[in-house]
């Protein structure tokens, strides 16, 4: 029994199995091409799948099962990643594909991709010196892409599911101590970088969030900072403003009195600069920018930081580690981890506790010792003897 709708038909096979035949039009030789799929379930399930396939053909999102891994990934990048992900994430995925996956797996038919092919790809990447973290990024990207192939019934299962991901090698977190931070602030006191590094350390916000801040995001009277976007520099020098990394990334951060003083002076300096240049100052102006108001290049901030540490003969600490410094200092002071999570913009408290697990043992000792003080327990030197 066949059920036709013009471009496709449903054929009854067994008690709970139907075959779907969909016309893909003519190929270059003028021959008609067809896509066959088997659906297990009711006739309604088969009709629903037929409608999905026809819609995918109409909007150009149908990946032919005879296509290659590379063709499917390129389609995924074009139709899903580019319109739905941040520009930096999209470019990162595109680079992973073009530099790694494309030459190794790109020409393989999608339907023939097996776990052993991916296992060999992982082994080859590790043998060339790629880190476990890098290889995990590659496999995570490939898993996301192939999940779409499974959803479209082009694969019966995701072959990455059968792979054991390389273990993450945790490196010792490097942070500043109080003396180092004070010396750094002395060195940059009269430079453009003083307010940048001050806000970075005192708030712990991400570099992309830091460089996207506008004066309308700052309330110096309420001592509060609003984080709602990130700034990213793409290849070619173009800057894009993106939404927060996660829902928790959109947040308000309380500012210390000292930070407010620094920002107020920085605001006055910017207004003076605008006045001298004959440029109108508005609240849309970036907090941290070049003299002409253009965005500061992210690598300019981080490279200056690296040169500064070398000049001071300090250990190599990334600019991003200023964020870790703030969080570690707050936790050591006994600040509730939930507050630290909110300031950092982590999606969950478990993320914060996992990253800063090196700090929590000391917190547990403080909590234990503090419990006696809470209950006003007196410790006396008494010897208890068994009668």
C-alpha positions as CSV (number, residue, x, y, z in Angstrom):
1,X,0.0,0.0,0.0
2,X,1.4,3.4,-1.0
3,X,0.4,6.8,0.1
4,X,1.6,9.6,-2.3
5,X,1.6,13.3,-2.0
6,X,3.3,14.2,-5.4
7,X,6.9,14.4,-4.3
8,X,7.0,11.5,-1.9
9,X,5.2,8.3,-0.9
10,X,4.9,6.0,2.1
11,X,5.1,2.2,1.6
12,X,3.8,-0.2,4.2
13,X,6.4,-2.9,5.0
14,X,5.7,-4.7,8.2
15,X,3.3,-4.4,11.1
16,X,5.0,-1.4,12.5
17,X,7.4,-0.4,9.7
18,X,7.0,2.0,6.8
19,X,9.4,3.0,4.0
20,X,9.4,6.6,2.8
21,X,10.5,7.5,-0.7
22,X,11.2,11.2,-1.5
23,X,12.1,12.7,-4.9
24,X,15.3,14.8,-4.8
25,X,14.9,16.0,-8.4
26,X,17.3,15.3,-11.3
27,X,21.0,15.0,-11.1
28,X,23.5,16.4,-13.7
29,X,22.9,13.5,-16.0
30,X,19.1,14.1,-16.0
31,X,18.3,11.1,-13.9
32,X,15.8,11.3,-11.0
33,X,17.3,10.8,-7.5
34,X,15.3,9.4,-4.6
35,X,15.9,9.3,-0.9
36,X,14.6,6.2,1.0
37,X,14.2,6.0,4.7
38,X,12.6,3.4,7.0
39,X,10.4,4.6,9.9
40,X,9.5,2.3,12.7
41,X,6.1,3.1,14.2
42,X,2.7,4.1,13.0
43,X,1.5,5.5,9.7
44,X,1.2,8.9,11.5
45,X,4.9,8.7,12.4
46,X,5.8,8.0,8.8
47,X,3.6,10.9,7.6
48,X,5.3,13.2,10.1
49,X,8.8,12.1,8.9
50,X,7.8,12.6,5.2
51,X,6.6,16.1,6.0
52,X,9.9,16.8,7.8
53,X,12.0,15.6,4.8
54,X,10.0,17.7,2.3
55,X,10.4,20.8,4.5
56,X,14.1,20.2,4.7
57,X,14.3,19.9,1.0
58,X,12.3,23.2,0.6
59,X,14.5,25.2,3.0
60,X,17.8,23.7,1.9
61,X,18.7,21.9,5.2
62,X,18.4,18.3,4.0
63,X,21.7,16.5,4.0
64,X,21.8,13.6,1.6
65,X,23.0,10.3,3.3
66,X,25.3,9.7,0.3
67,X,27.1,12.9,1.0
68,X,30.4,13.1,2.8
69,X,31.3,14.1,6.4
70,X,32.8,17.3,5.1
71,X,29.6,18.2,3.1
72,X,27.4,17.7,6.2
73,X,29.7,19.7,8.5
74,X,29.9,22.6,6.0
75,X,26.1,22.6,5.9
76,X,25.9,22.5,9.7
77,X,28.3,25.4,10.0
78,X,26.5,27.5,7.4
79,X,22.9,26.8,8.4
80,X,23.1,26.3,12.1
81,X,26.4,27.5,13.6
82,X,26.8,30.8,11.8
83,X,23.2,32.2,12.5
84,X,22.9,30.8,16.0
85,X,26.3,30.9,17.7
86,X,28.5,33.7,18.7
87,X,31.0,34.9,15.9
88,X,34.0,33.7,17.9
89,X,32.4,30.3,18.6
90,X,31.5,29.9,14.9
91,X,35.0,30.9,13.8
92,X,36.5,28.5,16.3
93,X,34.4,25.6,15.0
94,X,35.2,26.5,11.4
95,X,38.9,26.5,12.2
96,X,38.6,23.1,13.9
97,X,36.9,21.7,10.8
98,X,39.2,23.2,8.2
99,X,42.5,22.5,10.0
100,X,41.8,19.1,11.5
101,X,38.6,17.2,10.7
102,X,38.4,18.2,7.0
103,X,41.7,16.7,5.9
104,X,41.3,13.6,8.0
105,X,37.6,12.7,7.7
106,X,36.1,15.2,5.3
107,X,36.0,12.9,2.2
108,X,34.5,9.9,4.0
109,X,30.8,9.1,3.2
110,X,28.8,10.2,6.2
111,X,26.9,6.9,6.4
112,X,30.3,5.0,6.7
113,X,31.6,7.0,9.6
114,X,32.4,4.6,12.5
115,X,33.8,5.0,16.0
116,X,37.2,3.5,15.0
117,X,37.6,6.3,12.4
118,X,37.1,8.9,15.2
119,X,39.4,6.9,17.6
120,X,42.1,7.0,15.0
121,X,41.6,10.7,14.4
122,X,41.9,11.3,18.2
123,X,45.1,9.2,18.4
124,X,46.7,11.0,15.4
125,X,46.0,14.5,16.9
126,X,47.4,13.5,20.3
127,X,50.5,12.1,18.6
128,X,51.2,15.4,16.9
129,X,51.4,17.1,20.2
130,X,47.8,18.4,20.5
131,X,46.7,18.7,24.2
132,X,44.0,16.6,25.7
133,X,41.9,19.8,26.0
134,X,42.3,20.6,22.3
135,X,41.3,17.1,21.3
136,X,38.3,17.2,23.6
137,X,37.2,20.4,21.8
138,X,37.5,18.7,18.4
139,X,35.4,15.7,19.6
140,X,32.8,17.9,21.3
141,X,32.4,19.8,18.1
142,X,32.1,16.6,16.0
143,X,29.6,15.2,18.5
144,X,27.4,18.3,18.2
145,X,27.4,18.1,14.4
146,X,26.7,14.3,14.3
147,X,23.8,14.7,16.8
148,X,22.0,16.7,14.1
149,X,22.7,13.8,11.6
150,X,21.1,11.4,14.1
151,X,18.1,13.6,14.6
152,X,17.6,13.8,10.8
153,X,17.9,10.0,10.7
154,X,21.0,10.1,8.5
155,X,22.9,8.1,11.1
156,X,21.4,5.5,13.4
157,X,23.7,6.5,16.3
158,X,26.4,9.1,17.1
159,X,29.8,7.4,16.7
160,X,31.4,9.8,19.1
161,X,29.3,8.3,21.9
162,X,31.5,5.2,21.7
163,X,34.7,7.2,22.3
164,X,36.3,7.8,25.7
165,X,37.3,11.5,25.8
166,X,40.9,12.3,26.8
167,X,41.1,13.1,30.4
168,X,41.5,16.8,31.3
169,X,44.9,17.5,32.8
170,X,44.4,20.2,35.4
171,X,47.2,22.6,35.7
172,X,48.0,24.5,38.9
173,X,46.2,27.8,38.9
174,X,48.4,30.8,38.9
175,X,47.2,33.9,40.7
176,X,48.6,37.2,42.0
177,X,49.4,37.7,45.7
178,X,48.7,41.0,47.4
179,X,52.2,42.4,47.1
180,X,52.4,41.6,43.4
181,X,49.0,43.3,42.7
182,X,50.1,46.4,44.6
183,X,53.4,46.6,42.7
184,X,51.5,46.2,39.4
185,X,49.1,49.1,40.2
186,X,52.1,51.3,41.1
187,X,53.8,50.5,37.8
188,X,50.7,51.4,35.7
189,X,49.4,54.3,37.9
190,X,49.6,57.0,35.2
191,X,48.8,54.9,32.1
192,X,45.7,53.9,30.2
193,X,46.0,50.5,31.8
194,X,45.5,51.5,35.4
195,X,41.7,51.7,35.3
196,X,41.5,48.6,33.1
197,X,43.5,46.4,35.4
198,X,41.8,47.9,38.5
199,X,38.3,47.0,37.2
200,X,39.5,43.6,36.0
201,X,40.9,42.6,39.4
202,X,38.2,44.2,41.5
203,X,35.3,42.7,39.5
204,X,36.7,39.5,37.9
205,X,34.7,40.1,34.7
206,X,35.9,38.5,31.4
207,X,38.1,40.4,29.0
208,X,35.4,40.5,26.4
209,X,32.9,42.0,29.0
210,X,35.5,44.5,30.2
211,X,36.2,45.9,26.7
212,X,32.5,46.1,25.8
213,X,31.6,48.3,28.8
214,X,30.0,51.6,28.0
215,X,29.5,54.5,30.5
216,X,25.8,53.8,30.4
217,X,26.6,50.4,32.1
218,X,28.1,52.2,35.1
219,X,26.3,53.7,38.0
220,X,28.9,55.4,40.2
221,X,26.3,56.8,42.6
222,X,24.9,53.3,43.3
223,X,28.5,51.8,42.9
224,X,27.2,49.2,40.4
225,X,28.3,47.8,37.1
226,X,25.9,46.1,34.6
227,X,27.2,43.3,32.4
228,X,25.1,42.6,29.4
229,X,27.4,42.1,26.4
230,X,30.8,41.1,25.1
231,X,33.2,42.6,22.5
232,X,35.0,40.4,20.1
233,X,37.5,41.2,17.4
234,X,37.2,39.0,14.3
235,X,39.7,38.2,11.6
236,X,40.1,41.3,9.5
237,X,39.8,43.7,12.4
238,X,36.0,43.9,12.6
239,X,34.5,44.2,16.1
240,X,31.2,42.6,17.0
241,X,29.1,43.0,20.2
242,X,27.6,39.7,21.3
243,X,25.0,38.8,24.0
244,X,26.2,37.3,27.3
245,X,27.9,33.9,27.2
246,X,25.0,32.4,29.4
247,X,21.9,33.7,31.0
248,X,23.9,34.0,34.3
249,X,26.5,36.1,32.5
250,X,24.0,39.0,32.4
251,X,24.4,40.4,35.8
252,X,25.1,43.4,38.1
253,X,28.3,43.7,40.1
254,X,28.8,45.8,43.1
255,X,31.8,48.1,43.0
256,X,34.2,48.9,45.8
257,X,34.6,52.6,46.9
258,X,38.1,52.6,45.6
259,X,37.0,51.3,42.2
260,X,34.4,54.1,42.0
261,X,37.0,56.7,42.7
262,X,39.3,55.4,40.0
263,X,36.4,55.2,37.5
264,X,35.2,58.7,38.3
265,X,38.7,60.1,37.6
266,X,38.8,58.0,34.4
267,X,35.5,59.5,33.4
268,X,36.7,63.1,34.0
269,X,39.8,62.3,31.9
270,X,37.8,61.0,29.0
271,X,35.5,64.1,29.1
272,X,38.6,66.3,29.0
273,X,40.0,64.4,26.0
274,X,36.7,64.7,24.1
275,X,36.6,68.4,24.8
276,X,40.2,68.9,23.5
277,X,39.4,66.9,20.4
278,X,36.1,68.7,19.8
279,X,34.2,65.4,20.2
280,X,30.9,65.1,22.0
281,X,31.0,62.9,25.0
282,X,28.0,60.5,25.4
283,X,27.2,57.6,27.7
284,X,27.5,55.3,24.7
285,X,31.3,55.8,24.7
286,X,33.4,52.8,25.7
287,X,34.9,52.9,29.2
288,X,38.2,51.6,27.8
289,X,39.0,52.8,24.3
290,X,41.6,54.6,22.2
291,X,41.8,58.4,22.3
292,X,39.5,58.6,19.3
293,X,36.9,56.4,20.9
294,X,37.7,53.3,18.8
295,X,37.8,49.9,20.7
296,X,41.1,48.7,22.2
297,X,42.5,45.6,20.6
298,X,42.2,42.7,23.1
299,X,45.7,41.5,22.3
300,X,47.0,45.0,23.1
301,X,45.7,44.7,26.7
302,X,47.1,41.2,27.2
303,X,50.4,41.8,25.5
304,X,51.1,44.9,27.7
305,X,50.3,42.7,30.7
306,X,52.8,40.0,29.6
307,X,55.5,42.6,29.1
308,X,54.8,44.2,32.4
309,X,55.2,40.9,34.3
310,X,58.5,40.2,32.5
311,X,59.7,43.7,33.4
312,X,58.8,43.1,37.1
313,X,60.4,39.6,36.9
314,X,57.1,38.0,38.0
315,X,55.9,34.5,37.1
316,X,54.0,34.1,33.8
317,X,50.3,34.8,34.6
318,X,47.7,35.3,31.9
319,X,45.6,38.3,31.8
320,X,42.6,36.0,32.3
321,X,44.1,34.9,35.6
322,X,43.3,38.3,37.1
323,X,39.7,36.9,37.1
324,X,40.9,33.8,39.0
325,X,42.8,36.0,41.4
326,X,39.7,37.9,42.4
327,X,37.7,34.8,42.9
328,X,40.4,33.1,45.0
329,X,40.9,36.1,47.2
330,X,37.2,36.4,47.9
331,X,36.8,32.7,48.7
332,X,39.9,32.8,51.0
333,X,38.2,35.8,52.8
334,X,35.3,33.5,53.5
335,X,32.9,35.1,51.0
336,X,29.9,32.9,50.2
337,X,30.7,30.9,46.9
338,X,27.3,31.8,45.6
339,X,28.3,35.5,45.6
340,X,31.5,34.6,43.8
341,X,29.6,32.7,41.3
342,X,27.3,35.6,40.6
343,X,30.2,38.0,40.2
344,X,32.0,35.7,37.8
345,X,28.8,35.0,35.8
346,X,29.2,31.2,36.0
347,X,26.1,29.2,34.9
348,X,26.1,27.1,38.1
349,X,27.7,27.0,41.6
350,X,29.2,23.6,40.8
351,X,31.3,25.3,38.0
352,X,32.7,27.8,40.6
353,X,33.4,25.1,43.2
354,X,35.1,22.8,40.7
355,X,37.4,25.6,39.3
356,X,38.4,26.8,42.8
357,X,38.5,23.5,44.6
358,X,42.1,24.4,45.6
359,X,40.7,27.1,47.9
360,X,37.9,25.2,49.6
361,X,39.9,23.0,52.0
362,X,41.0,26.1,53.8
363,X,37.4,27.3,53.9
364,X,36.3,24.0,55.5
365,X,38.9,24.5,58.3
366,X,37.7,28.1,58.9
367,X,34.1,26.8,59.0
368,X,34.9,24.1,61.5
369,X,36.9,26.5,63.8
370,X,34.2,29.1,63.5
371,X,31.5,26.8,64.6
372,X,32.9,26.8,68.1
373,X,32.8,30.6,68.2
374,X,29.2,30.6,66.9
375,X,28.1,28.4,69.8
376,X,30.4,30.2,72.3
377,X,32.1,26.9,73.2
378,X,34.9,27.3,75.8
379,X,37.9,25.0,75.6
380,X,39.4,24.1,78.9
381,X,42.4,21.9,79.7
382,X,40.7,19.0,81.4
383,X,41.9,15.4,81.7
384,X,39.2,12.8,81.6
385,X,40.0,9.6,83.3
386,X,38.1,6.4,83.3
387,X,36.8,5.5,86.8
